[in-house]
Amino acid sequence: MMRFDKNFFFYKLPPLLYAGLIIFVSTIPSAKPPGFDVPNIDKFYHSLEYCVLALLIFRAFPEVYASNKRVVFYVILFCFGLAYGAIDETVQYFVPNRDSSVFDWMADATGYILGGALSVFLRAKLARRKAESS
């Protein structure tokens, strides 16, 4: 009999699905976000996309925040996001009608770092609030 694993379905599965969605959309030759006639708006989209990814990934590992080795875990999580952005840009390089650039990767990395930092900040704030109320 299969047991429902809340930890997996609510914490681990969303970043996996979202990461898969990123790669899936990257393989669509004609996928273009709305431009709104704003120069380099795609960099904003890249940053937003990877900020959400970081928030989901950091949310998936709540035990990291209480660990004595949390700095090591943070480094691993940040390196993962940077590597995933590079993989995404590499995939796009081989897709017809798609552009791949270091600047897109830099936008991915910026969004991921901001999302990860926001996640760490919010978790620390929540922990302080919890400690004060005890």
N, C-alpha and C positions, 0 to 999 in steps of 0.2 A: 504494500500500500504506500502511495506517495504522500509525503507529509508537506504541507504548505510551509515554506520557509519565508517568513515575513522579511527577514533581514535581506535575503536575496532579491525578492520581488520589489521591495520598496526602496532599497538603497543601492544594490549592485546592478540590477537590470537596467534602470534608466540611463546611466552613463554608457552602458554597453550599446543600448539601442540608439542613443544619440550619436555616439561615435560611428556606428554603422551607417546612420543616416548621413553624416558628413561625407563619408567616403562614397556612399551611393549617389548623392547629389553631385559630387565631384566627377563622377563617371558619365554624367549626362552631357553630351556634346553641346547642346543648345541652352543649357541652364544659365540664365543671367538674371540677377536680382534687379529690381526697379532702380533706375539711375537718378531720377528726379532732377536731371541736368546739373548735378553737383559733381565737380571734379573729384576723382579718387574716392567716391562714396563706397566703392567696393572694399576699401581698407576698413571702413567703419563696420561693414557687414562681417568681414573676417574677424575683427576684434570682438564683436558681439557674439558671433558664433562660438568662438573659443572661450569667451568669458563664461558663457552658459555651460560649456563642457567642463571647465574647471570647477564651477560651483557644484555640478553634479558629481564629479569625481571626488572632490574633497568631502562632500556630503556622504559619499558611499563608505568612507572610512572614519567613522566617529571615534573609534578606539585610538586613533592616532593622537588625538588631542590630549589624552591622559597618559600617554606613553612617555617613559624616560628617554626614549630614542626618537622623539617626535621630529627633531631637526633632520635626522637621517630620512625619515619618512617623507617630510616636506620636500627635501631635495629630490628624492625618488619621484614623487608625484609631479614636481615641477619639470624634471627631466623628461618624464613620460609625455607631458603635454607638449613640450618643445619638439620632441621626436615625432609625436603624432602629427603635428603641424607640418613637419618636413616630409613625412610619408604622404600626407594629403597633397602637398604641392608636387611631389614626385609622381603620384598617380595622375594628377591633372596634366602633367607634361606629356603623357602618352595618350591623352584623350583628344581627338580631333576637335578643333574650334574652342579649345580651352587654353587659358593662359596659366603659366606657372612662373612665379618670380620670387626672388629673395624678399622683395618688399611685401608680397602677400604673406610669406612665412613670418616676417617681422610683425605684421599686423596680427597674425594668429598668435604669435608668442606674446605680444603685448596684451591682447585680450585674455589669454590664459593666465598670465602672471597677475593681471589685475583681478581676475575672478578668484584665483587661488589666494591672493593677499586679502581680498574682501572676505573670503570664507574663513581664513585664519583669524582675522580681526573680529568678525562676528562671533565666532566660537569662543574666543578669549573674553569678549564682552559678556557673553552668556554665562560663561564659567564664573566671572567676577560677580555678576548679578546673583547667581545661585549661591555663591559663597557668602555674600553679604546678607542674604535673606536667611541663612542658616544660623 
